[in-house]
Amino acid sequence: MASRSFLIRSPKEEESNAAVREAVLLGAKNGAIAGTVVAVPTLVGCRVLPWAKANLNYTAQALIISAACISGFFITADKTILRNARQNTIGKLDKST
């Protein structure tokens, strides 16, 4: 028998989950774009530039690319969540006046 939750979700929690889902999707999309944009010059530079060829091993290249992906994800997700919170706050202020 499947287990059921006895807790009933409030409408605010469902709105919150939708906002988080939107933030994750936008963050993943921008993280992938940022990773692609950074990966091309990093990999080309490590094959062409003598300094990069001598000093940036595979681990360093992966760290550079993953740092761009992670920062793109978190910055976008944070901005999306803050935008949604701001819209909710403005909506509450408009209803009270």
Secondary structure as GFF3:
##gff-version 3
##sequence-region A 1 97
A	DSSP	alpha_helix	11	48	.	.	.	ID=ss1
A	DSSP	alpha_helix	50	55	.	.	.	ID=ss2
A	DSSP	alpha_helix	58	96	.	.	.	ID=ss3
###
